[in-house]
Amino acid sequence: MLYTMMQQIIQVEGLRKEFGSLTAVNNLSFSVAQGDVYGFLGQNGAGKSTTIRMLLTLIAPTSGKIELFGMPLSSRRKEILRNVGAVIEKPDVYKYLSAYENLKLFARLSGVRVQHGQLMDQLEMVGLAQRAHDKVGTFSQGMKQRLGIGIALVHNPQLIVLDEPTNGLDPQGIADIRNLILRLSREMHKTVLVSSHLLSEIEQIATKVLIIDKGKKIVEGTASTLFDPAKTVVEVQALDNEEAFRLLQESTWAGALQQNRKGVLLQLDRQLIPQLHKDLVAMNIALVSLQPRHSLEDYFLRVTTGNQHVDAWQDENIVSGDTQIN
Amino acid sequence: MFTLFQTELYKIFRRPRTYIAFAAITALITIVQLGLKMDGKEYAAFVMADLNNTFQIDGKIINGYFVCYVVLQLLLVHVPLLIALIAADMISGEANMGTLRLLLTKPVGRTEFILAKFLAATVYTLLLLVWVAVLALFVSMWLFGTDDMFLLKNSYAVQIERVDIFWRYAGAFGFAALAMTTVAALGFFLSQFAENSIGPIVATMSVIIVCTILSTMSIPLFNKIKPYLFTTHMVAWKEFFDVKVNDSNETIRGTIQNPDKLIRSSLVLFFHIVAFVGASVYVFKKKDVLS
């Protein structure tokens, strides 16, 4: 497949979707480069699934432009979808067919004739070879999810789109999916767009992250920038927060200091937390708790939830070369 | 398109629900055949009571051809429900299962998708009718033998010679296929507006019931719309058994009393199929898949 010299797999410009008076996606623009694991973050109802469905032609945009592999989606849909594999929300397949039969059926619809051995290899990859000929109706949610991913991969697509792939999975299932995504990216060099409402999930796998809320882009940047350990926020709770704040202001920690209603906040490198703890004890501050929080997590919660239950540090630096806040 | 069509057929015939209709038809026809086998003579005597005073009727009144006619009269009213079970589930069932969104992320055109699904529903409809034909006609011929067919109409009786019957059944089943495909097209069209099967199945039957009532009521207001209702034309298969007579009131072999009516009914049904399928394509192409 030919695509542009920048090897942008997905390019979205000014995407908008209205359902009656509701604007589900509002002037959204982003791009995904080849080989990225692109984390698409937002609370439930933020517009992630609507955007993903527009990328897969399940929903028609009200306005805006979508290009995949350098081709306009509206006019070259079939050609594009031959190179895309997707799992959208629940991985629903035909319960009255076996895993093998489902895989074979969707392989044919994807335009490829896959041999028995290849189908079994695919099932092996997603850990379902032993249950290949069992009806899907007997499968657990995790097994269905893995079969869904198997179906998404069966025609060897370049782009994998996974919408909330860990929904309803137990911790082991979540870890399996995470490892599979990493394998797809690192070993098979696939481009993966994965959506989630859980930052912790995206943090572990994404190379680039987009956060949306109410259909609008909030922040987009490389994971290395957004998840920079130097931007850890530590919340200090003391018996007397005002006194703690005064003492810290007179110390070498003054530059990292911020105060809010509930306690004292410091922005610092994660590695400096033990030293901070020592200094707090040395200053005889009656410490109640010392809680490191990821700066982006605070930010994510603050910007994507109506109630500001965390008074977070706002990082002006987050607007940098690779990163933008809208 | 052919691959889509094949996969749709594969899915239809792998679903247990598909065979409910075949089982129901087998049970219904067997019951009628059993009843006529056991008490056929009494039934014939009752039906022919008035005519026996006027005519001398020889031969087997209850023969395979006659039984098939009885079965068709009874059954073709109920077959639409069995057709709706599958046709009205074609899109809504996929939406309900969640497979519609997965299917449409594959490199298949929406028009192709709809047409392949409709063709598969049509094949199911035709196979159901073939099954009716096998049981109602061929099994009845085997069980009851063959003879001339004697039919009572509203104000007259028709005798069709044994050698002149088979092609009429071929035509009647062909017409029934067109009528049932119209039902399938209606169910298929309604299937797009719901995310569960029950709604479209009930809606399809409701439309058929309402239109049938309108078709049969002799009220001047409804008379104007009757010619345009597909239900008015669905029973036109019986025209194949209305035979022209000569001046001596003898039936003329190989003729139909009112072929124009048959052609008109076929065209009306065909138009309905095209309209329902065309509307299905139009709606589906614009549909946002939110299931």
Chai-1 contact restraints between the chains, C-beta under 6 A:
chainA,res_idxA,chainB,res_idxB,connection_type,confidence,min_distance_angstrom,max_distance_angstrom,comment,restraint_id
A,L56,B,T105,contact,1.0,0.0,6.0,A-B,restraint_1
A,L58,B,R101,contact,1.0,0.0,6.0,A-B,restraint_2
A,L58,B,L104,contact,1.0,0.0,6.0,A-B,restraint_3
A,L58,B,V289,contact,1.0,0.0,6.0,A-B,restraint_4
A,I59,B,D288,contact,1.0,0.0,6.0,A-B,restraint_5
A,K78,B,P107,contact,1.0,0.0,6.0,A-B,restraint_6
A,L81,B,P107,contact,1.0,0.0,6.0,A-B,restraint_7
A,R82,B,P107,contact,1.0,0.0,6.0,A-B,restraint_8
A,A86,B,T105,contact,1.0,0.0,6.0,A-B,restraint_9
A,I88,B,R101,contact,1.0,0.0,6.0,A-B,restraint_10
A,K90,B,G98,contact,1.0,0.0,6.0,A-B,restraint_11
A,D92,B,M97,contact,1.0,0.0,6.0,A-B,restraint_12
A,D92,B,G98,contact,1.0,0.0,6.0,A-B,restraint_13
A,D92,B,T99,contact,1.0,0.0,6.0,A-B,restraint_14
A,Y96,B,R14,contact,1.0,0.0,6.0,A-B,restraint_15
A,Y96,B,R15,contact,1.0,0.0,6.0,A-B,restraint_16
A,L105,B,T7,contact,1.0,0.0,6.0,A-B,restraint_17
A,R108,B,T3,contact,1.0,0.0,6.0,A-B,restraint_18
A,L109,B,K106,contact,1.0,0.0,6.0,A-B,restraint_19
A,S110,B,K106,contact,1.0,0.0,6.0,A-B,restraint_20
A,G111,B,P107,contact,1.0,0.0,6.0,A-B,restraint_21
